Amino acid sequence: MNLGLPEMIFIFVIALIIFGPRKLPEIGRQVGRALNEFKRASNEFKAQIESEISQLDIDTAQRQIRPPAAPPNGTVASGDVSPVTGLVTSPPESNPVGKAPDA
């Protein structure tokens, strides 16, 4: 909302005609008080939001990562590499399924 000098003069003249020279200073004070109150309220709201955000940042920074839970009894942890013994493997087939015997 960019108001130049001609627009401001026009608004002032219209307000002077509508309200008169005696009421205009009183209306100006009321508008000034309302703008001041609005500015104060918006600054308080901004400060409250910023304090809430900083509190959330502090809370997340203070959280500690819990150590991983122990695996249930009888299972192996996912990072554990231990050799498995006692497996019986069959020898590879001499004739794979994809080939014909005469090929």
Stockholm file with secondary structure:
# STOCKHOLM 1.0

chainA/1-103         MNLGLPEMIFIFVIALIIFGPRKLPEIGRQVGRALNEFKRASNEFKAQIESEISQLDIDTAQRQIRPPAAPPNGTVASGDVSPVTGLVTSPPESNPVGKAPDA
#=GR chainA/1-103 SS CCCCHHHHHHHHHHHHHHHHHHHHHHHHHHHHHHHHHHHHHHHHHHHHHHHHHHHHHHHHHHCCCCCCCCCCTTCCCTTCCCCCCCCCCCCCCSSCTTSCTTC
#=GC SS_cons         CCCCHHHHHHHHHHHHHHHHHHHHHHHHHHHHHHHHHHHHHHHHHHHHHHHHHHHHHHHHHHCCCCCCCCCCTTCCCTTCCCCCCCCCCCCCCSSCTTSCTTC
//
